[in-house]
Amino acid sequence: MIKNTVRGFAMIALAASIYSCSPTTANDFNNIEKIASSNLSNEEKARQIVQKLTLEEKVGQMTQITLDVITKGKNAFESDEPLSLDAKLVKEAIAKYKVGSVLNTANNRARTPEKWNEVITMLQKESMSEIGVPLLYGVDAIHGTTYTAGATFFPQQIGMAATWNPELNRIGSEICAYETRASSIPWTFSPVLDMGRNPAWPRIWETYGEDVYLTSVMGAAAVDGYEGKNNDLTNKNAVASCIKHFVAYGAEKSGKDRTPTYLPEIELREHYLPSYKAAIDAGSHTIMINSGIINGIPVHANYKILTTLLKEELGFKGLVVTDWADIENIHNRDKVSATHKEAVKLAINAGIDMAMVPYNYNFTTNLIELVNEGEVSMERIDDAVTRIVQVKLALNLFDKPYTDIKDYPDFGSKKHEDAAYKAASESITLLKNNKNILPLPKNAKVLVTGPNANSMRTLNGGWSYSWQGEKVHEFTDKYNTILKSIQNKLGKSNVKYAAGLEYVNDGQYFEEQNINIQEAVNAAKGVDYIVLCIGENTYTEAPGNLDDLYISKNQEALTEALAKTGKPIIMVLNEGRPRLISNIEPLAKGVIHTYLPGNFGGDALADILVGEVNPSGKLPYTYPKYPNALTTYDHKPSESSEKMEGMYDYVGSTSIQYPFGYGLSYTDFDYSNLKVSKSEIAGDESFTVSVKVKNSGKRDGQEVVQLFSKDLYASVTPDVVRLRRFDKIDLKAGETKDITFKVFGKDLAFIGQDMEYVTEKGDFKLYVGDQEVDLKVTSTVKFPKNSNKGIL
């Protein structure tokens, strides 16, 4: 589509070079073009291109600013509408400061693909004419192309994890990549591979849940979807993925965003690191760094984490980018450096390649000075810039720096929407169904109530058309809220609506208004069922911090008042994290968890309520019962120990609402004949586990077959149980299937006292459904890592 772009801009560069501190000559442009179009490897191309760049141009490549900085507007924080670039500010960014990357949308608002094409085309032309190297544009396209109007929105990551369907996750990421590239954007800051192990953390819904194996499998599938077969980013439908936020983000002691983490290395390696290794092994081209501090050291300034662990041990060859303003935060927030300049020195020397600045050019000035002063080596600069240019080469941006929406006819297509609907329907999880209250008869008369009943915002969550999701209603007229979907399914005459209370759209996520519980109680007269839609309003990051994990008092009061009507309540949970419902859960006959299902969540829920779709979602986290009973399924035995005998008499306990991996169906599945191919294995041997699964009910359904292992005794106290394999299968009514898993001895390994993986000699139990079988490991095998011990 765009051929020989650099050659076309070479002469323009001569005229424009007067704006440059160290101008690139026409000869340099020609050399860069020749290198980029040669048959050399991308690594060698990048190395040679970097040698053609001046120090100022190299540092510019390491600089990323946000779009508002270069648009017409009052200041760097606010753009005018309609959106347009400011030619003088663009020239300053690219010609003077040689900026190599731009991110984000302007005014915190989604744009049409046509506007994206226009803006990015102009930026790329400027970059190619001034430097001869294209820009790398990135956005948080995390459940679809979330900053493009008309794009297809899937469930948020926690919902995709609840599908337990990696192929569906791959397809969703592939569609997101297609529609992101249609917006002329080649880089997405996704997937999140942080662990959602603390229910209070406001970003738990951006994760794949609490289990590291499930997260690893889903994360690798997402990378495959974004980057395509063999990670071939020259494909015009692929984008560079960015796994984030390395490492142990979400492990904060308080559960509040970006607060301190205190983490021993053994826990880091056991539960937080493997998901990143899986995505690196899957070929992800870029990685973003944890915004917080671990054991008192900002991760952005931690050489052992960024270089020793990430680049050396894990062998990550790609681009390492900061999170928002996090080099500045080393000085401003974390007080580890006395000046901003020192913060730049610490971060770059630790292993950062690109700085998400995002509002000024102090980073470039400081880094140039540091190099000239010998505080940052040119070798470190060249390494960083080579990594950046390699990604640009991999994306074929030198030849085709921008795209055209006309070349992407499937943008927002029915085919893409059908995939999003399927993902939503497979994610929704049936948690309670007393006396088979569900599915509802199609002639049922229902009251739909609750603050989440008539809101597209709460179906989508944060990072939807705007950062906190508060602008969702401006872009979603064509989609159906839960209320509208139920009206479409049952008929408007059979559906009453009274909110009972509403969220404050322009306030904080927890603020509620228009509280009229009596109106909802009155509306319950004459109906057969109450569909009560409760949960949270949208948020992400620190604005989503909370002090009380219980669902709001107003929503509890609404539930209690409706229960007194005697009408059966179907409780629909629409929330980003598991808000505690133990005070009101007994009042509901049915409980359904929708998570944040996206624009088609209302339609999928309605189809499940009336039985047109059989629910198949499973919880990707443990749903807690009480605020002082927060745990994960893979806890230590002391948390749920057997009763001690004698005077010192106590028993460990874990009080949970619903267990990890749990989810009901409208049919029944029976397990039998669990077998292992070998009852004894060496620590490095492989074996198979097989089981029969029968749909013993009267409806077709999907079942997630989950294989868990239990190490009975080990040199480090073992987790009580660990997920090792899973498979989602379709079974017709009455059908039986034989399911076989191949397992390796290393799958039973844990991190030992010497920080190495080890599978120890001893006895294990394997569980699938209600079946269990014994396994003996006859020899101990270590699986050493490739670097020095003592990362933390």
C-alpha positions in Angstrom: 0.0 0.0 0.0 2.8 2.4 0.9 6.0 1.7 -1.0 9.5 3.1 -0.5 8.3 5.6 2.1 11.8 6.7 3.2 12.9 7.5 -0.4 9.8 9.6 -0.9 10.6 11.7 2.2 14.4 12.1 1.7 14.3 15.5 0.0 11.7 16.7 2.5 14.2 15.9 5.2 16.8 18.3 3.9 14.4 21.2 4.1 13.2 20.1 7.5 16.6 19.5 9.0 17.1 23.1 10.1 14.8 22.3 13.0 17.1 19.5 14.2 19.8 19.9 16.8 21.9 17.3 14.9 20.4 16.9 11.4 20.2 13.7 9.6 21.7 14.0 6.1 20.1 12.8 2.9 22.9 10.3 2.7 22.0 9.0 6.1 18.4 8.7 5.0 19.4 6.7 2.0 21.6 4.4 4.1 18.8 3.8 6.6 16.4 3.0 3.7 18.9 0.6 2.2 19.5 -1.1 5.5 15.8 -1.4 6.3 15.1 -2.9 2.9 18.1 -5.3 2.8 18.0 -9.1 3.4 19.9 -8.8 6.7 18.3 -10.1 9.9 16.2 -7.5 11.8 18.7 -7.6 14.6 21.6 -6.7 12.3 19.4 -4.1 10.5 18.6 -2.5 13.8 22.3 -2.5 14.8 23.4 -0.8 11.6 20.5 1.7 11.6 21.4 2.7 15.2 24.9 3.5 14.1 23.5 6.0 11.6 21.7 7.9 14.3 23.1 10.8 16.4 23.0 10.7 20.2 20.0 13.1 20.1 18.2 10.8 17.7 19.0 7.7 19.8 17.6 9.3 23.0 14.6 10.5 21.0 13.9 6.9 20.1 13.8 6.1 23.8 11.3 8.8 24.4 7.5 8.3 24.4 5.0 11.2 24.8 1.3 11.2 25.1 -0.8 12.6 22.2 -2.2 15.6 24.1 1.3 17.1 24.1 1.2 17.6 20.3 -2.4 18.6 19.6 -4.1 21.9 19.5 -5.3 22.8 22.9 -5.0 24.9 26.1 -2.0 22.9 27.4 -0.3 19.5 27.3 -3.1 18.0 29.4 -6.1 19.1 27.3 -6.8 19.0 23.6 -9.3 21.0 21.6 -12.3 19.4 20.0 -12.5 18.5 17.2 -9.1 16.9 17.5 -6.3 18.1 15.4 -2.5 18.1 15.5 -0.6 21.3 16.2 2.1 21.5 13.4 4.4 23.5 15.5 4.2 21.2 18.5 4.6 18.1 16.2 7.7 19.8 14.7 9.1 20.4 18.2 8.6 16.8 19.3 10.0 15.2 16.2 12.4 17.6 14.6 13.9 19.1 17.8 13.6 16.3 20.3 13.5 13.3 17.8 10.7 11.6 19.7 10.3 8.0 18.6 7.1 7.0 20.2 3.6 8.3 21.0 0.8 6.8 23.0 -2.7 7.1 24.2 -5.7 9.0 22.9 -6.4 12.7 23.3 -8.8 14.1 25.9 -9.2 10.6 27.3 -11.7 9.8 24.5 -12.1 7.2 21.9 -11.6 8.3 18.2 -13.0 7.0 15.0 -10.7 4.8 12.9 -10.7 7.5 10.3 -9.4 10.0 12.8 -6.7 7.6 14.0 -5.6 7.0 10.4 -5.4 10.8 9.8 -3.5 11.6 12.9 -1.0 8.7 12.8 -0.4 9.2 9.0 0.6 12.8 9.7 2.9 11.8 12.5 4.5 9.0 10.6 5.2 11.3 7.6 6.8 13.8 9.9 8.9 11.2 11.6 10.1 9.6 8.3 10.9 12.9 6.8 12.8 14.2 9.8 14.6 11.1 11.1 14.1 8.4 8.6 12.8 6.1 11.3 9.0 5.6 11.9 7.2 6.3 15.1 6.0 3.4 17.3 2.4 4.3 18.4 0.8 2.4 21.3 -2.5 2.2 23.1 -4.2 0.2 25.9 -6.3 -2.0 23.6 -7.0 -4.5 26.3 -10.5 -6.1 25.6 -10.8 -4.9 22.0 -9.5 -1.7 20.5 -10.7 0.2 23.5 -9.9 3.7 22.2 -11.5 3.3 18.8 -15.2 4.1 18.3 -17.1 1.2 16.7 -14.5 -1.4 17.6 -15.5 -4.9 18.9 -15.4 -5.2 22.7 -14.8 -8.5 24.3 -15.1 -9.4 28.0 -12.3 -8.0 30.2 -9.5 -10.4 30.9 -11.0 -11.8 34.1 -14.1 -12.7 32.0 -11.9 -14.3 29.3 -10.2 -16.3 32.0 -13.7 -17.5 33.2 -14.3 -19.0 29.8 -11.4 -21.4 30.4 -11.1 -21.4 26.6 -7.6 -20.4 25.4 -8.6 -20.6 21.8 -11.5 -18.2 22.3 -9.0 -15.9 24.0 -6.6 -16.2 21.0 -9.4 -15.3 18.6 -10.4 -12.3 20.7 -6.9 -11.0 20.7 -6.6 -11.7 17.0 -9.7 -9.6 16.3 -8.4 -6.9 18.6 -5.1 -6.8 16.7 -7.0 -6.5 13.4 -9.1 -3.6 14.6 -6.1 -1.9 16.3 -4.1 -2.1 13.1 -7.2 -0.8 11.2 -6.8 2.2 13.4 -3.2 2.6 12.2 -1.9 1.6 15.6 0.7 -1.2 15.7 1.3 -1.7 19.4 -1.1 -2.7 22.2 -0.2 -2.6 25.9 -1.7 -6.1 26.6 -2.0 -8.7 27.9 -1.8 -8.2 31.7 0.0 -11.1 33.2 -0.1 -9.9 36.8 -1.7 -12.3 39.2 -5.1 -11.5 40.6 -4.4 -13.0 44.1 -5.8 -10.2 46.2 -9.5 -9.6 45.8 -9.2 -6.0 47.0 -6.8 -5.0 44.3 -8.5 -2.6 41.8 -6.9 -4.2 38.8 -7.9 -7.8 39.4 -10.3 -7.6 36.5 -7.5 -6.8 34.2 -5.8 -10.2 35.1 -6.6 -13.8 34.3 -7.2 -14.5 37.9 -5.3 -16.1 40.8 -3.7 -19.2 39.3 -0.4 -19.0 37.5 -1.0 -21.9 35.2 -4.3 -20.6 33.9 -2.7 -17.2 33.5 0.2 -18.6 31.7 -1.9 -20.5 29.2 -4.3 -17.6 28.6 -1.4 -15.1 28.3 0.4 -17.2 25.7 -2.9 -17.5 23.8 -3.3 -13.8 23.8 0.3 -13.2 22.5 -0.4 -15.7 19.7 -3.6 -13.8 18.9 -2.0 -10.4 18.9 1.2 -11.3 17.0 -0.1 -14.1 14.8 1.5 -17.2 13.6 5.2 -17.4 14.3 5.0 -13.8 15.7 5.2 -12.5 12.1 4.4 -8.8 12.7 4.9 -8.0 9.0 1.3 -9.3 8.7 -0.8 -6.1 8.4 -3.4 -7.7 10.8 -0.9 -8.2 13.6 0.3 -5.9 16.4 3.2 -6.1 18.8 2.0 -7.3 22.2 3.2 -5.8 25.5 3.1 -8.1 28.5 2.7 -6.2 31.7 3.5 -5.3 34.4 6.8 -7.1 35.1 6.8 -8.3 37.9 4.6 -9.0 40.9 2.4 -6.0 40.3 -0.8 -6.7 42.3 1.1 -8.3 45.2 0.8 -5.1 47.2 0.5 -5.8 50.9 -2.4 -3.4 51.3 -4.3 -4.4 48.2 -4.3 -0.8 47.0 -2.7 0.1 43.7 1.0 1.0 43.6 1.5 0.6 47.4 4.5 -1.3 48.7 5.1 -5.0 48.0 7.1 -7.1 50.3 7.9 -10.4 48.6 10.4 -13.2 49.2 12.1 -14.5 46.1 10.6 -18.0 46.6 7.1 -16.6 46.3 8.0 -14.4 43.3 9.3 -17.4 41.5 6.5 -19.8 42.5 3.5 -17.7 41.8 4.3 -14.5 40.0 7.1 -15.2 37.5 5.9 -18.2 35.4 3.2 -16.3 33.5 5.8 -13.9 32.2 8.2 -16.7 31.2 5.3 -18.3 29.2 4.6 -15.1 27.3 8.3 -14.5 26.6 8.6 -18.0 25.4 5.5 -17.3 23.2 7.5 -14.5 21.5 6.0 -11.3 22.9 8.0 -8.4 21.5 7.6 -5.9 24.3 7.2 -5.7 28.1 6.0 -3.0 30.5 7.3 -2.7 34.0 5.6 -2.7 37.4 4.9 0.8 38.6 5.4 -0.1 42.3 8.2 -0.9 44.7 9.3 -4.3 45.8 11.1 -4.7 49.1 11.8 -0.9 49.2 13.2 -0.6 45.6 11.2 0.9 42.7 11.1 -1.9 40.1 11.9 0.7 37.4 15.3 1.2 39.2 16.0 -2.4 40.0 18.9 -3.8 37.9 18.5 -7.3 39.3 14.9 -7.5 38.1 15.2 -5.7 34.8 18.5 -6.9 33.6 19.7 -9.9 35.7 16.2 -11.6 35.8 14.4 -10.3 32.7 17.1 -9.8 30.1 19.7 -12.4 31.2 17.8 -15.2 32.9 14.6 -15.1 31.0 16.4 -14.1 27.8 14.0 -11.3 26.9 15.3 -9.7 23.7 12.5 -7.2 23.1 11.7 -3.7 24.1 11.3 -2.7 27.8 9.0 0.2 28.3 8.1 2.1 31.5 4.6 2.6 32.7 3.1 6.1 32.9 5.6 8.7 34.3 7.4 6.0 36.3 10.9 7.3 35.9 9.7 10.6 37.3 8.1 8.7 40.1 11.4 7.4 41.2 12.1 11.0 42.3 8.6 12.4 42.9 6.9 9.6 44.7 9.4 7.0 45.8 12.2 9.4 46.9 15.0 7.1 45.8 16.7 9.8 43.7 17.3 13.4 44.8 16.7 14.7 41.2 14.9 13.8 38.1 18.2 13.4 36.3 19.4 10.9 38.8 16.1 9.0 38.3 16.8 8.8 34.6 20.3 7.4 35.3 18.9 4.8 37.7 16.2 3.6 35.3 18.2 3.4 32.1 21.2 1.7 33.8 18.8 -0.7 35.4 17.5 -1.8 32.0 14.7 0.5 30.8 14.7 1.0 27.0 11.9 3.4 26.5 10.4 6.0 28.9 6.7 6.7 28.9 7.5 10.3 29.8 4.7 11.4 29.0 4.2 15.2 29.2 7.6 16.9 28.7 11.1 16.5 27.2 13.2 16.6 30.4 14.0 13.0 29.9 15.8 13.6 26.6 17.8 16.5 28.0 18.8 14.6 31.1 19.8 11.5 29.3 21.9 13.3 26.8 23.7 15.0 29.6 24.2 11.7 31.4 25.8 10.1 28.4 28.1 13.1 27.8 29.1 13.0 31.5 29.8 9.3 31.3 27.1 8.4 33.8 25.2 6.3 31.2 27.3 4.4 28.6 26.8 4.6 24.9 26.7 0.8 24.9 23.5 0.9 27.1 22.0 3.5 24.8 22.8 1.5 21.7 21.3 -1.6 23.3 18.1 0.1 24.2 17.7 1.8 20.8 18.5 -1.4 18.9 15.7 -3.2 20.8 13.3 -0.3 19.8 14.3 -0.3 16.2 14.0 -4.1 16.0 10.3 -3.8 17.0 9.7 -1.2 14.3 11.4 -3.4 11.7 9.4 -6.4 12.8 6.2 -4.4 12.3 7.3 -3.4 8.8 6.9 0.2 9.7 9.8 1.4 7.6 7.9 0.3 4.5 4.3 0.8 5.7 4.3 3.2 8.6 0.5 3.7 8.6 -2.6 1.9 7.4 -6.0 2.8 5.9 -9.3 1.7 7.4 -10.5 0.9 3.8 -8.1 -2.1 3.9 -9.9 -3.5 6.9 -13.4 -4.4 5.8 -14.1 -6.6 8.9 -13.6 -3.8 11.3 -16.6 -4.0 13.7 -18.2 -6.7 11.5 -20.9 -9.1 12.5 -18.3 -11.9 12.4 -16.3 -10.1 15.0 -19.3 -9.3 17.1 -20.4 -12.9 17.1 -17.1 -13.9 18.5 -17.5 -11.3 21.3 -20.9 -12.6 22.1 -19.6 -16.1 22.3 -16.9 -15.1 24.6 -19.4 -13.3 26.9 -21.7 -16.3 26.9 -18.9 -18.7 27.8 -17.6 -16.4 30.5 -20.8 -15.9 32.5 -20.7 -18.2 35.5 -23.7 -19.8 37.3 -22.8 -19.9 41.0 -26.1 -20.9 42.6 -29.3 -22.5 41.2 -31.5 -23.6 44.1 -34.2 -26.0 43.0 -33.3 -25.3 39.4 -34.8 -21.8 39.6 -33.0 -21.2 36.3 -33.6 -21.2 33.4 -36.7 -18.9 33.6 -39.8 -19.8 31.6 -40.0 -17.6 28.5 -43.4 -16.3 29.6 -42.1 -15.2 33.0 -43.0 -11.8 34.3 -39.9 -10.2 35.9 -38.7 -7.2 37.7 -35.3 -6.0 36.6 -33.7 -3.9 39.2 -30.4 -2.7 40.7 -27.8 -0.1 39.7 -26.2 -2.3 37.1 -29.5 -3.2 35.3 -29.5 -0.5 32.7 -25.9 0.5 32.3 -23.5 -0.2 29.4 -20.8 1.4 31.4 -20.8 -1.4 34.1 -21.0 -4.1 31.5 -17.7 -2.9 29.9 -15.6 -1.7 32.9 -12.6 0.6 32.8 -10.4 1.1 29.7 -13.6 1.4 27.6 -13.7 4.4 25.3 -12.0 6.3 28.2 -9.7 5.4 31.0 -12.2 5.1 33.8 -15.1 4.0 31.5 -17.2 7.1 32.3 -17.7 7.9 28.6 -19.1 4.5 27.6 -22.7 5.7 27.3 -21.6 8.1 24.5 -20.5 5.3 22.2 -22.9 2.4 22.9 -26.3 3.3 21.7 -26.4 0.2 19.4 -25.9 -2.3 22.2 -28.2 -3.6 24.9 -28.0 -3.2 28.6 -29.2 -6.1 30.8 -32.6 -4.5 31.0 -33.0 -4.1 27.2 -31.7 -7.6 26.6 -34.3 -9.1 28.9 -37.0 -7.0 27.4 -36.0 -8.2 24.0 -36.1 -11.8 25.2 -39.3 -11.8 27.3 -41.2 -8.9 25.8 -41.5 -5.4 27.2 -44.9 -6.2 28.6 -43.5 -8.9 30.8 -40.6 -6.8 32.2 -40.8 -4.1 34.8 -37.9 -1.9 35.7 -37.1 0.1 38.8 -33.4 0.8 39.6 -33.7 1.1 43.3 -30.5 3.2 43.2 -28.0 4.4 40.6 -24.3 5.2 40.3 -23.0 8.8 40.0 -21.6 8.9 36.5 -19.3 11.8 37.0 -18.2 10.9 40.6 -16.1 8.3 42.2 -17.0 4.7 41.3 -18.5 4.0 44.7 -20.8 7.0 44.8 -24.5 6.2 44.6 -27.6 8.4 44.1 -31.4 8.4 43.4 -31.8 5.8 46.2 -35.5 4.7 46.0 -35.7 1.2 47.4 -39.4 1.4 48.0 -40.0 2.1 44.3 -38.4 -1.2 43.5 -40.3 -3.0 46.2 -43.6 -1.6 44.8 -42.6 -2.7 41.3 -42.2 -6.3 42.5 -46.0 -6.6 42.7 -47.4 -8.8 40.0 -44.1 -10.3 38.9 -42.9 -13.9 39.1 -39.1 -13.3 39.6 -36.8 -10.5 40.5 -33.5 -10.1 38.5 -31.4 -8.1 40.8 -28.3 -6.6 39.1 -25.7 -5.4 41.6 -21.9 -4.9 41.7 -19.7 -1.9 41.0 -19.4 1.1 38.8 -16.3 1.3 36.6 -12.8 2.2 37.7 -9.2 1.2 37.2 -5.9 1.7 38.9 -5.7 3.8 42.1 -9.1 5.5 41.6 -10.5 2.0 42.2 -8.9 1.5 45.6 -11.4 0.5 48.4 -11.5 0.3 52.2 -14.5 -2.2 52.4 -14.7 -5.3 50.2 -18.4 -5.8 51.1 -20.9 -4.8 48.4 -22.4 -1.3 49.2 -24.8 -0.9 52.1 -27.4 0.5 49.8 -27.2 -2.6 47.6 -27.5 -4.8 50.6 -30.5 -2.8 51.8 -32.1 -3.1 48.3 -31.6 -6.9 48.4 -33.0 -7.3 51.9 -36.1 -5.2 51.0 -36.8 -7.2 47.9 -36.4 -10.5 49.7 -39.2 -9.5 52.0 -41.6 -9.4 49.0 -41.3 -13.2 48.8 -40.5 -13.2 45.2 -37.6 -15.4 44.1 -34.4 -13.3 43.5 -31.9 -14.1 40.7 -28.8 -12.1 41.8 -26.7 -11.0 38.9 -23.2 -9.9 39.8 -21.6 -7.3 37.5 -18.3 -6.4 39.1 -14.6 -6.2 38.5 -13.6 -8.0 41.7 -15.4 -10.3 44.1 -17.3 -7.9 46.3 -18.5 -9.7 49.4 -22.1 -10.8 49.3 -22.2 -13.2 52.3 -24.8 -11.0 54.1 -27.3 -11.2 51.2 -26.4 -14.3 49.2 -28.7 -16.6 51.3 -31.6 -14.3 50.1 -31.1 -15.3 46.5 -32.4 -18.5 44.8 -29.9 -18.0 42.0 -26.6 -16.3 41.6 -24.9 -15.5 38.2 -21.5 -13.8 37.8 -21.1 -11.8 34.6 -17.7 -10.1 35.5 -17.3 -7.3 32.9 -18.6 -9.0 29.8 -18.4 -6.2 27.3 -21.0 -4.8 24.9 -22.7 -8.2 24.3 -22.8 -9.2 28.0 -26.5 -8.2 28.3 -27.5 -10.3 25.3 -25.5 -13.3 26.6 -26.9 -13.0 30.1 -30.5 -12.9 28.8 -29.9 -16.0 26.7 -28.6 -17.8 29.7 -31.5 -16.7 31.9 -34.1 -18.2 29.6 -32.0 -21.3 28.8 -31.1 -20.6 25.2 -27.5 -20.8 26.2 -26.2 -23.3 28.8 -23.8 -21.5 31.1 -20.2 -22.9 31.1 -18.1 -20.3 32.9 -15.9 -21.2 35.8 -14.4 -18.9 38.5 -10.8 -17.8 37.8 -10.4 -16.8 41.4 -11.6 -17.9 44.9 -14.7 -15.9 45.8 -14.2 -14.9 49.4 -16.9 -14.9 52.1 -15.5 -12.5 54.7 -12.9 -9.6 54.7 -10.6 -11.5 57.0 -10.8 -14.7 55.1 -9.1 -13.8 51.9 -7.2 -16.7 50.5 -6.4 -18.5 47.2 -7.2 -22.1 46.4 -3.4 -23.0 46.3 -2.9 -21.9 50.0 -0.6 -23.7 52.5 -1.9 -26.6 54.6 -1.7 -24.6 57.9 -4.6 -22.4 56.5 -6.9 -25.4 56.4 -5.3 -28.0 58.6 -6.9 -30.9 60.3 -8.0 -30.7 63.9 -5.1 -30.9 66.4 -5.6 -33.2 69.4 -5.0 -32.5 73.1 -5.2 -29.2 75.1 -3.9 -27.1 72.2 -7.0 -27.7 70.2 -7.8 -25.8 67.0 -8.4 -26.3 63.4 -7.4 -24.2 60.4 -10.2 -22.9 58.2 -10.8 -21.1 54.9 -14.2 -19.5 54.7 -15.0 -19.0 51.0 -18.2 -18.2 49.2 -17.4 -20.1 46.0 -14.2 -22.0 45.2 -11.7 -21.4 42.4 -12.7 -23.3 39.2 -16.4 -23.5 40.3 -19.3 -23.0 38.0 -22.7 -24.8 37.5 -24.5 -25.9 34.3 -28.0 -26.7 33.4 -26.9 -30.2 32.9 -24.9 -32.7 34.9 -21.4 -34.2 34.2 -20.2 -37.4 35.7 -16.5 -38.4 36.0 -15.2 -42.0 36.1 -12.2 -44.2 35.5 -9.4 -41.7 36.3 -6.1 -43.4 35.4 -2.5 -42.7 35.0 -0.3 -44.4 32.4 2.4 -45.0 35.0 1.8 -45.3 38.7 5.5 -44.5 39.3 7.7 -42.0 37.4 11.1 -40.5 37.6 11.2 -36.8 38.4 11.8 -35.9 34.7 9.5 -38.4 33.1 6.3 -37.8 31.2 3.0 -39.6 31.8 -0.6 -39.4 30.8 -3.7 -38.9 32.9 -7.1 -40.0 31.4 -10.7 -39.8 32.6 -14.1 -40.4 31.3 -16.6 -37.5 31.3 -20.3 -38.1 30.7 -23.1 -35.6 30.2 -25.7 -37.4 32.3 -28.3 -34.7 31.9 -30.9 -33.8 29.3 -29.2 -30.8 27.7 -26.1 -30.3 25.6 -23.4 -28.5 27.5 -19.7 -27.5 27.9 -17.6 -28.7 30.8 -14.1 -27.6 31.9 -12.2 -30.7 32.9 -9.6 -29.7 35.5 -6.6 -31.7 36.6 -5.1 -30.8 40.0 -2.1 -32.3 41.8 -1.2 -32.5 45.5 2.3 -33.0 46.7 1.8 -34.9 50.0 5.2 -34.0 51.6 8.1 -31.8 50.4 11.2 -30.0 51.6 9.3 -26.7 51.3 5.7 -26.7 52.6 3.6 -27.5 49.5 0.5 -25.8 48.4 -2.6 -27.9 49.3 -3.4 -28.4 45.6 -2.3 -27.0 42.2 -3.9 -26.8 38.8 -1.8 -28.6 36.2 -4.0 -29.0 33.1 -7.5 -28.2 31.9 -9.6 -28.7 28.7 -13.0 -27.3 27.8 -15.1 -29.8 26.0 -18.6 -30.0 24.4 -20.8 -32.9 25.3 -24.2 -33.6 23.9 -26.9 -35.0 26.3 -25.9 -38.6 27.2 -22.5 -38.4 25.4 -19.3 -39.7 27.0 -15.8 -38.6 26.1 -12.4 -39.9 27.1 -10.1 -37.0 28.0 -6.3 -37.4 28.2 -3.7 -35.0 29.5 0.0 -35.4 28.9 1.9 -34.3 32.0 5.7 -33.9 32.6 7.6 -34.5 35.8 8.6 -30.8 35.8 4.9 -29.9 36.0 5.0 -31.3 39.6 8.0 -29.1 40.5 8.2 -26.3 43.0 10.7 -23.7 43.9 13.0 -25.1 46.5 15.1 -23.5 49.2 17.9 -22.8 46.7 15.5 -21.0 44.4 15.7 -23.8 41.8 12.8 -25.8 40.4 12.8 -29.3 41.8 10.5 -32.3 41.5 11.1 -34.3 44.6 10.9 -38.0 45.3 7.6 -38.8 47.1 3.9 -39.4 46.9 1.4 -37.3 45.0 -2.4 -37.4 44.4 -4.1 -36.3 41.2 -7.7 -35.1 41.1 -10.2 -34.6 38.3 -13.7 -33.9 39.3 -14.6 -36.2 42.2 -12.0 -38.7 41.1 -8.5 -39.2 42.5 -5.5 -41.4 41.8 -2.1 -41.9 43.4 1.2 -41.2 41.8 4.7 -41.9 43.1 7.8 -40.0 42.0 10.9 -42.3 42.4 13.7 -39.8 42.0 14.4 -36.2 42.7 15.3 -34.0 39.7 16.4 -30.3 39.7 15.6 -28.0 36.8 18.2 -25.1 37.3 17.7 -21.6 36.1 20.3 -19.7 34.2 21.4 -16.9 36.5 22.7 -16.1 39.9 20.5 -16.5 43.0 19.3 -13.6 45.0 17.1 -11.5 42.7 15.2 -9.9 45.6 
